[in-house]
Amino acid sequence: SDLQVAKWAQIKQARSSAEFGGFTWDGSPFDSDAISQSRIQGAVQLAAMAPGFTIDWTLANNSARNLSAADLANVGAALGMHVAAQHAKARLLRSQIEAATTVAEVDAVTW
């Protein structure tokens, strides 16, 4: 039981690292730390309210890319899918941890 709790803590840390470690949309690398997620969500909302909206977005590699409102909607969707994928993977691994009955089975669960 203690080993399962420790393994779950390890998986949650890996999930956070993956979630906040960035994602790629249309070949461009985007940051996905908590502040970046908030900025992307805000820009998506702004773009939805402003016809003809464009923005020069600073990417994770510090280059800039001009994004239209449609691009931002797609970036927002990609961010959402990225976050959801990390949590889905973690839920699957948690079920494997909970189902494990031996130390070897718990140890075999990796991100």
Secondary structure as the mmCIF struct_conf table of DSSP 4:
data_model
#
loop_
_struct_conf.conf_type_id
_struct_conf.id
_struct_conf.beg_label_comp_id
_struct_conf.beg_label_asym_id
_struct_conf.beg_label_seq_id
_struct_conf.end_label_comp_id
_struct_conf.end_label_asym_id
_struct_conf.end_label_seq_id
HELX_RH_AL_P HELX_RH_AL_P1 ASP A 2 PHE A 20
TURN_TY1_P TURN_TY1_P1 GLY A 21 GLY A 21
STRN STRN1 PHE A 23 TRP A 25
TURN_TY1_P TURN_TY1_P2 ASP A 26 GLY A 27
STRN STRN2 SER A 28 PHE A 30
BEND BEND1 ASP A 33 ASP A 33
HELX_RH_AL_P HELX_RH_AL_P2 ALA A 34 MET A 49
BEND BEND2 ALA A 50 ALA A 50
TURN_TY1_P TURN_TY1_P3 PRO A 51 GLY A 52
STRN STRN3 THR A 54 THR A 58
HELX_LH_PP_P HELX_LH_PP_P1 LEU A 59 LEU A 59
TURN_TY1_P TURN_TY1_P4 ALA A 60 ASN A 61
BEND BEND3 ASN A 62 ASN A 62
STRN STRN4 ALA A 64 SER A 68
HELX_RH_AL_P HELX_RH_AL_P3 ALA A 69 ALA A 99
BEND BEND4 THR A 102 THR A 102
HELX_RH_AL_P HELX_RH_AL_P4 VAL A 103 ASP A 107
TURN_TY1_P TURN_TY1_P5 ALA A 108 ALA A 108
#
